[in-house]
Amino acid sequence: MAKKKKRKEDTGTKVKFSSELTGLIFVLISVIGIGPFGPVGELIKSFAIFLMGTSWAVIITLILILGLYMIAKRDVPKFFSAKMIGLYFLIISWLALSHRGYFQEMTEIKFGEIMQNTIESILVTIKDSNFTNVSQTGGGIVGAFFGAALVN
């Protein structure tokens, strides 16, 4: 019997647009979140305030940098490298420190009360369409969680 010919797979003709497209979406989200672009911009900004409180611009800037990196390098960065983990610890400690105002007001620190007070102040800030009370949100929900965990 004759052997069947094996076909070569064209690996060079496949085009990867997924990382560039994802990077473009991240850039678009960050630009809409920073600028005054109606209800979608307010939603993105509100979510960033919910997560990081007064440092809401940091997460939007990081999303912008991530998007630009993905567009330029055409690849997804390594999220669990030593440098990235160090950056995560730096951001978490900054958010926990910026949430220290909540701990100074309380005589006894209870995890549930801190989370509840944080969520209430964040909701008050988000309901205000001008976001004038952002300074009262501390480190957001991430800062409240890690701050309460580290203080206890």
Stockholm file with secondary structure:
# STOCKHOLM 1.0

chainA/1-152         MAKKKKRKEDTGTKVKFSSELTGLIFVLISVIGIGPFGPVGELIKSFAIFLMGTSWAVIITLILILGLYMIAKRDVPKFFSAKMIGLYFLIISWLALSHRGYFQEMTEIKFGEIMQNTIESILVTIKDSNFTNVSQTGGGIVGAFFGAALVN
#=GR chainA/1-152 SS CCCCCCCCCCSSSCCCCHHHHHHHHHHHHHHHHHTTCHHHHHHHHHHHHHHHGGGHHHHHHHHHHHHHHHHHHSSCCCTTSHHHHHHHHHHHHHHHHHTHHHHHHCSSCCHHHHHHHHHHHHHHHHHSTTCTTGGGGTTHHHHHHHHHHHHC
#=GC SS_cons         CCCCCCCCCCSSSCCCCHHHHHHHHHHHHHHHHHTTCHHHHHHHHHHHHHHHGGGHHHHHHHHHHHHHHHHHHSSCCCTTSHHHHHHHHHHHHHHHHHTHHHHHHCSSCCHHHHHHHHHHHHHHHHHSTTCTTGGGGTTHHHHHHHHHHHHC
//
